[in-house]
Amino acid sequence: MKKSQTCKHCGEYFTPNRRGVQKYCSNSCRSLAWRKSKTKPKENTLAGIIRKEKEKKQAETSTNPKDKISFAGIANATIGSGIASIAGSLFTPEENKPATKKDIKALQASLLKRYLPIRNMAPNAKGQYPYYDFEVKVVVFR
Ligand SMILES: [Zn+2]
């Protein structure tokens, strides 16, 4: 048997079963060469460029899968808490909301404006202190 051809994958001389058709010495070389051509396409072809871009994108996204997941997690948590707080403010009646410092100051100011403590009057039987109510112009015990 005369070895007349070189394998396109490994470069070994081999005897083709069918002359001119067979390019590789064995099936394994053929499949290896096919896989190589799949993974390393010609860069100057459109398909090659597209594949290269895809590989680049895959590399970008697959290098930091944890970052992507944690970012998505944070985003979900943020959206979740945002919805929760919106829902909370929608379903909490004004009266039940905890008073803020601003609320308390406003309340104190309105109380000071409306009620003036009367120093020369004794507290009533209930232990309430006398105030002059500016709005109704009467003495009230509070
Ligand atoms: Zn070979």
Boltz pocket constraint, residues with backbone or C-beta under 6 A from the ligand:
constraints:
  - pocket:
      binder: B
      contacts: [[A, 7], [A, 8], [A, 9], [A, 10], [A, 11], [A, 12], [A, 24], [A, 25], [A, 26], [A, 29]]
      max_distance: 6.0
